[in-house]
Structures are given as structure tokens and as C-alpha cells.
């Protein structure tokens, strides 16, 4: 039996993101999905570096054990490259990426996984999630502090505990080797798909759409119809037996690169007509977004170096827009009033607090103020939670912000239960000393 892969890869910016920070690679021997993070300045760079470092492994010169070692080595090389880039360019500080990769070695598949992108296997009509998310919420599920159902709506479900990034510490990916069985169908995806489309719907689609190209397109559209809140990247791959295929039915061998690692990374969403797509179109055409639309058009006309510079500067786009609007008076006032309808959770004087506004300043003007200070000490929280607080946890309203704080308190209490104090023993009174006997006086005879 001669095993091969028939595959298709797609990536879409989604309906709420300004650019695509996901990257993916699909070839005859290698499948990779990487979900970048770190904002406009670093997410796309991080995922592109990961894909570029892994892509040379797409060849036949691997045994199962060697394939696993090569994947691990490539992930460490990508980590070193990200460290070097962040050191050379401070604007890239905070960049990182997830990686989920499959490398075929004969009839075996070597897998490397770090982060919260996922791999699913459809075998004999039953779909199984193969990877385990490296997230704070998954840790709470694993330790029995919350249920899987509660995890789906947890406000910290996007907090990733293990990624490739610009931190100087040993990375620990999950590594495994699995059988490549003819008839299997694999799905690799970013959380832009798995976070908004239910597992039942994913399984139904994988079972019901035989063609891999049509299946990837269907999955992309399902995520977009669900609102498309994040970048969406999908690889669908079928394991086939070349010996049983009819003549001319062998799968292609051309590799596919999609997302921020591709030359078409600035392509707009391919959302089909639907409520979510129409709402996004109306939002993008509103007057307040005219500047963003102009920037997108200019980006398409600029060369790669200029686009890279623009992506780094977009981290201050909101500040620049507010300054511009302030200069024209009424627009600035309207923009400021809008900021005061926003809330987020952050830290003030070492304590967790709720802010009204946005975590930005325009010259000497701070666009946020503390409205409630909690008794929760930031230093007592896990490091990754403190990092999230430093970056600000956005909330849709004051009530939503209070709910997020309450969940932080609850999680902290579950992770650090207060020990029940041992009741103090009742003091035992000291024994009354026995007075010394009075010496007996002996009379002289």
C-alpha cells in the first residue's frame, strides 16, 4: 500500500480583523497551520516565520522517528528566529504564534502541536479532536475547576499558555506519531473556525462534502456566517492509497501557502452574502472607517517593505485618528465621547481595576479613568493573567467588566483555595505550685 495526501488549504481575514495574522502550508508531505498573535506589528510576522521554517521539511527523506525530531528542531529554530527579530525590532515585542503540524513519513504521520490551533481526525465517520489546547481555560478543565461547557464561554478562553514567541525559555510542544490510514480525513484549523463553529457541524461537514477543495470552502463560509470574528485558516487532507486509485486520479503535488505568509495576504474576505457579511460591509463603509478603507487601498499599491512599515504603525492608528478628529473639532469631541462608552479591566497601583475608556493617550489627555478598584491584587495572579491585564482585557459594558473581574476572583480562589484555619487550642492553666514544707524545728534535749 502506497499512502499519499490529497489536500486543500484556505485562509480568510474574517469580518472583524484589519489583516490576516494566520499562515498555513499544505504540501505532499507537510501540513501546517499557524495562528499569529501580537497585534498588527507582530502576529503576521510570527506565523510567517513559523511556516517558512517548517516548509523545507516537505520532502520524502524522513522516517517516523526522524520526522518527529525534525519537527521539534524546526520549532526551536523558529523560536530562535522570533527572539532575534524581536530583539532587533522593539516594535515586534510580544509577537508569537501557535503551530499545529503533520509531517508524513511513509505510512506514519508525525505531529507537533503548541498553542490552541487544532487537529481533528475523521475516521470511519467519527470525528476526534487529536490536539489538546494549551490554554488557561483548558488547564481549568483538566484540573476539574470548570466543565467543558463552561470553558466554551469563559472570558479567558483565548489566553494561551504555550506558544512560539519572543520569550527566552524552553518551548515544550506536544509530539506524537500516528498511523496514516487510507480513508482518514484530517482537519487542521485556527480557532477562527473551531471557536465559532460547533464540533457537530465540523463533523457533519467533513462527512458530507467529499471534495477537499469544496470542504475547505464550506468550512470557511460557516465561520463567516457565524460572524467571522477572527482570521480563519483551514486545511482538509484525505489519506489515500495510490494503489487503489484509478489512472489519472493521483493527488497533485503542488504546495499551497495561504494567509499572511502568502503574497495574497491583503486579500479581503471572501464572505458570501449573508447577515454577518452585510453587517461587516456596512461597518466598513461607515464614515468613521473611511481612513481605514483608504489605507487598505494604498496597501495594495505599495511594495512589501512599505506594507511592513504600515503594519507596524497601525498599532497607533486609533491614536492617530483621534488626533486628526480632535484637530477638526466636532469630530474629535464625538470620538472622545465614543471612547467613554468603552470599558476594560486593567491594573492600577498593583490592584485589578475597571476602567472606562480605552487604554490610550492623546498628548497629555488620558482616554481612560478608573471607575472601580477591586481588592484583587494583580501580583497574586498567574503570570499569563497579569500579562493579559497589562495589555487590558476589553469589556462591552460596565456589567461585562464586573463579570470578568468576578470570574478572575473565582478562578483565583479555585486555583489558590484559602486553607481552613486550625482552631486554637484552649490554653491549659499552669499547675498550682505546691508550697515547700516548713522545716521541722528539733527541740534540744
Secondary structure, 3 states (H helix, E strand, C coil): CCEEEEEEEEEECCCCCCCCCEEEEECCCEEEEEEEECCCCCHHHHHHHHHHHHHCCCCCCCCHHHHHHHHHHHHHHHHHHHHHHHHHCHHHCCCEECEEEEEEECCEEEEEEECCCEEEEEECCEEEECCCCCEHHHHHHHCCCCCHHHHCCCCCCCCECCCEECCCCCCCCEEEEEECCCCCEEEEECHHHHCCCCHHHHHHHHHHCCCHHHHHHHHHHHHHHCCCCCCEEEEEEEEEEHHHCCCCCCCCCCCEEEECCCCCCCCCCCCCCCHHHHHHHHHHHCHHHHHHHHHHHHHHHCCHHHHHHHHHHHHHHHHHHHHHHHHCCHHHHHHHHHHCCCEEEEEECCEEEEEEEEEEEECCEEEEEEEEEEEEEHHHCCHHHHHHHHHCEEECCHHHHHHHHHHHHHHHHHHCCCCCCCCCCCCCCCCCCCCCCCCCCCCCC
